[in-house]
Amino acid sequence: MWLQEIFNQVFDTASNRLKVLTHAPDLEDKIDDLNNKITALDAAIDAIKTAVEGTLTTQLSGSKVEQASAQDTQVATTAKTYTKAAGASQMEVYCETGYIRVRTDGEACTSTTGEPIAAGFGSGWQADSISVYFIQESVITVVSR
């Protein structure tokens, strides 16, 4: 009886495999159909890209568009002057790390003069140039708008 059970299991397994194999051509047709649809979608996407190319315009908004920006790193006790970019109406300084002082009256900034700015803060002025004194080694970003 156990031999009959083994035979039945083998027969059932072979039968199931045969069923899968007889349905394989149907799967190949479905795969071919999907590949054709993917090819058609790729062609449609390329056509849309070609149609849209050059038709979308970008416009800056706001009254104070950034004209230029630069990031600078200096060691402690350095004093440096930054000048506003052409076409800009104001300057901004962002202290990324460290601690600085900023002066906007045309005079050189020192360790005891100017507006103090700590890491994570910034400020803006209607000035043609600014003098920055680096109290600590600092990274700043200077922006002209």
C-alpha positions as CSV (number, residue, x, y, z in Angstrom):
1,M,0.0,0.0,0.0
2,W,2.8,2.4,0.7
3,L,4.2,1.7,-2.8
4,Q,0.8,2.7,-4.2
5,E,0.9,6.0,-2.2
6,I,4.4,6.8,-3.5
7,F,3.3,6.1,-7.0
8,N,0.2,8.3,-6.6
9,Q,2.4,11.2,-5.3
10,V,4.8,10.8,-8.1
11,F,2.0,10.7,-10.6
12,D,0.3,13.8,-9.2
13,T,3.6,15.7,-9.2
14,A,4.3,14.7,-12.8
15,S,0.7,15.6,-13.7
16,N,1.0,19.0,-12.1
17,R,4.3,19.7,-13.9
18,L,2.7,18.7,-17.2
19,K,-0.1,21.1,-16.6
20,V,2.4,24.0,-15.9
21,L,4.3,23.1,-19.1
22,T,1.1,23.1,-21.2
23,H,0.3,26.6,-20.0
24,A,3.8,27.9,-20.6
25,P,3.1,29.1,-24.2
26,D,0.2,31.2,-22.8
27,L,2.7,32.8,-20.3
28,E,5.1,33.5,-23.1
29,D,2.4,35.3,-25.1
30,K,1.5,37.4,-22.0
31,I,5.2,38.3,-21.5
32,D,5.5,39.3,-25.1
33,D,2.3,41.4,-24.8
34,L,3.7,43.1,-21.7
35,N,7.0,43.8,-23.4
36,N,5.2,45.3,-26.4
37,K,3.2,47.6,-24.0
38,I,6.4,48.7,-22.3
39,T,7.9,49.5,-25.6
40,A,4.8,51.5,-26.6
41,L,4.9,53.4,-23.2
42,D,8.6,54.2,-23.7
43,A,7.8,55.7,-27.1
44,A,4.9,57.7,-25.7
45,I,7.2,59.1,-22.9
46,D,9.8,60.1,-25.5
47,A,7.2,61.8,-27.6
48,I,5.9,63.8,-24.6
49,K,9.5,64.8,-23.7
50,T,10.1,66.0,-27.2
51,A,6.8,67.9,-27.3
52,V,7.4,69.6,-24.0
53,E,11.1,70.4,-24.5
54,G,11.6,74.1,-24.7
55,T,8.0,75.0,-24.0
56,L,8.3,75.3,-20.2
57,T,9.8,78.5,-18.9
58,T,11.1,79.3,-15.5
59,Q,10.7,82.6,-13.9
60,L,12.2,83.9,-10.6
61,S,9.8,85.5,-8.3
62,G,10.2,87.9,-5.4
63,S,11.7,91.3,-5.2
64,K,15.1,90.3,-3.9
65,V,16.5,87.6,-6.3
66,E,19.9,86.2,-5.3
67,Q,22.6,87.7,-7.5
68,A,25.6,85.8,-6.0
69,S,26.6,83.8,-3.0
70,A,29.8,82.4,-1.7
71,Q,30.8,80.3,1.3
72,D,34.0,81.2,3.2
73,T,35.9,79.6,6.0
74,Q,38.4,81.6,8.1
75,V,40.4,81.1,11.3
76,A,39.9,83.2,14.4
77,T,41.1,86.8,14.4
78,T,40.7,87.2,10.6
79,A,39.1,90.3,9.4
80,K,37.7,90.3,5.8
81,T,35.7,92.6,3.6
82,Y,33.0,91.4,1.2
83,T,31.6,93.6,-1.6
84,K,28.0,93.5,-2.9
85,A,27.6,91.8,-6.4
86,A,26.6,94.0,-9.4
87,G,22.9,94.5,-9.6
88,A,22.3,93.6,-5.9
89,S,20.6,95.9,-3.5
90,Q,21.5,94.2,-0.2
91,M,24.0,91.8,1.4
92,E,23.3,89.0,3.8
93,V,25.6,87.0,6.0
94,Y,24.7,83.6,7.5
95,C,27.0,82.2,10.2
96,E,27.0,78.4,9.5
97,T,29.5,77.6,12.3
98,G,31.5,79.6,14.8
99,Y,31.0,83.2,15.9
100,I,31.5,86.4,13.9
101,R,31.0,90.2,14.1
102,V,29.8,92.2,11.1
103,R,30.2,95.9,10.4
104,T,28.5,97.8,7.6
105,D,29.7,101.4,7.9
106,G,32.8,101.0,5.8
107,E,35.1,100.6,8.7
108,A,37.1,97.4,9.5
109,C,35.4,95.2,12.0
110,T,37.2,94.2,15.2
111,S,36.7,91.8,18.1
112,T,34.7,94.6,20.0
113,T,32.9,96.4,17.1
114,G,30.1,95.3,14.8
115,E,27.0,93.2,15.1
116,P,27.7,89.8,16.7
117,I,26.2,86.7,14.9
118,A,26.5,83.2,16.2
119,A,26.2,79.9,14.4
120,G,22.8,79.2,13.0
121,F,21.9,82.9,12.6
122,G,22.2,85.6,9.9
123,S,21.3,89.1,9.0
124,G,21.0,91.4,6.0
125,W,21.9,95.1,5.3
126,Q,21.5,97.7,2.5
127,A,25.2,98.1,2.2
128,D,27.8,98.1,-0.6
129,S,30.3,96.1,1.5
130,I,30.6,94.5,4.9
131,S,33.5,93.8,7.1
132,V,33.5,90.5,9.0
133,Y,35.7,89.7,12.0
134,F,36.0,86.0,12.8
135,I,35.9,85.6,16.5
136,Q,36.2,81.8,16.2
137,E,37.1,79.7,13.2
138,S,33.9,80.0,11.3
139,V,32.1,79.1,8.1
140,I,29.9,81.9,6.7
141,T,27.7,82.3,3.6
142,V,27.6,85.8,2.0
143,V,24.7,86.5,-0.3
144,S,24.0,89.5,-2.5
145,R,20.4,90.1,-3.4
